[in-house]
Amino acid sequence: MESTFDVVAEPNRRAILSLLLANECSVGEIGQTLQLSQPSVSKHLRVLREAGFVESRVSAQRRLYRIRPEPLMELDAWLAPFRRYWSTQIDALERHLDQMDDVPIAATTTKGKSPDE
């Protein structure tokens, strides 16, 4: 079985997950919306189902797929420290840029050049 990261690394699987955020879909609806063949959609859904990202239910003659949030919550928890790290870095950049805004324009010109140059 593929790791969680291998599962979500594939662009078509991410597109399927994004589509299923809005509502349940059949294989045909997913294929039509994403312009993928039915066998391709079925293959990706099998991987997503085995990894626990989606589940299905039967409605009349169709199998409808829906997202399962638990694996995504696990990914979100793993990413939290990285978000905090980048938030700190972006805050530091913002402070630096604010300080640059406070520096007078004359102080940023090149020293030693005459005004004619």
ZIDA-V510327 format. One record per residue. N is the residue number from 1. RES is the residue in one small letter. PHI is phi in whole degrees, 0 to 359 (none if undefined). NEAR is the number of other C-alpha atoms within 8 Angstrom. D_LAST is the distance of its C-alpha to the last C-alpha in Angstrom with 1 decimal. Layout:
BEGIN
{{N/RES/PHI/NEAR/D_LAST} {N/RES/PHI/NEAR/D_LAST}}
END
This chain:
BEGIN
{{1/m/none/4/67.1} {2/e/285/7/63.3} {3/s/287/7/61.3} {4/t/305/9/59.9} {5/f/290/7/56.4} {6/d/297/8/57.7} {7/v/297/12/59.2} {8/v/277/9/56.2} {9/a/288/8/53.8} {10/e/282/8/55.2} {11/p/302/7/53.3} {12/n/293/7/56.5} {13/r/292/13/58.2} {14/r/297/10/55.3} {15/a/296/9/55.5} {16/i/296/10/59.2} {17/l/299/9/58.8} {18/s/298/8/56.2} {19/l/296/9/58.7} {20/l/285/12/61.5} {21/l/298/9/59.7} {22/a/284/6/60.5} {23/n/190/7/64.1} {24/e/293/10/66.8} {25/c/218/11/66.7} {26/s/272/10/69.0} {27/v/303/12/68.1} {28/g/298/8/68.1} {29/e/295/8/65.8} {30/i/296/14/63.3} {31/g/300/12/63.4} {32/q/294/8/63.0} {33/t/295/7/60.1} {34/l/266/8/58.2} {35/q/56/7/59.4} {36/l/241/10/61.1} {37/s/289/7/64.6} {38/q/301/9/67.5} {39/p/298/6/68.1} {40/s/294/8/64.5} {41/v/298/12/64.6} {42/s/300/9/67.9} {43/k/297/8/66.6} {44/h/294/10/63.6} {45/l/295/10/65.9} {46/r/298/8/68.3} {47/v/297/9/65.6} {48/l/296/12/64.4} {49/r/293/10/68.0} {50/e/296/8/68.9} {51/a/275/12/65.8} {52/g/88/9/66.9} {53/f/280/13/64.0} {54/v/226/12/66.2} {55/e/222/10/69.8} {56/s/231/8/72.0} {57/r/217/7/74.9} {58/v/266/8/77.3} {59/s/229/7/77.4} {60/a/57/4/80.1} {61/q/256/5/79.3} {62/r/244/7/75.6} {63/r/254/10/74.0} {64/l/258/12/71.2} {65/y/255/13/68.5} {66/r/221/12/66.7} {67/i/281/11/64.2} {68/r/249/10/65.4} {69/p/284/7/62.9} {70/e/304/7/64.1} {71/p/297/10/62.3} {72/l/290/9/59.0} {73/m/293/8/59.6} {74/e/296/8/59.9} {75/l/297/9/56.6} {76/d/299/8/55.0} {77/a/295/7/56.5} {78/w/293/7/55.2} {79/l/281/8/51.6} {80/a/307/8/51.6} {81/p/297/7/50.3} {82/f/290/7/47.4} {83/r/297/8/46.6} {84/r/298/8/46.5} {85/y/300/8/44.3} {86/w/292/8/41.7} {87/s/298/8/42.0} {88/t/298/8/41.1} {89/q/295/8/38.1} {90/i/292/8/36.9} {91/d/299/8/37.5} {92/a/296/8/35.4} {93/l/297/8/32.5} {94/e/299/8/32.9} {95/r/298/8/32.8} {96/h/298/8/29.7} {97/l/295/8/27.9} {98/d/297/8/29.3} {99/q/295/8/27.9} {100/m/295/7/24.4} {101/d/295/7/24.8} {102/d/280/6/25.6} {103/v/283/8/22.3} {104/p/298/7/20.0} {105/i/300/6/16.8} {106/a/301/5/14.8} {107/a/287/6/16.5} {108/t/266/7/15.4} {109/t/284/6/11.6} {110/t/288/5/10.5} {111/k/284/4/11.4} {112/g/90/4/10.2} {113/k/264/6/6.4} {114/s/281/5/5.7} {115/p/298/4/5.6} {116/d/285/3/3.8} {117/e/282/4/0.0}}
END
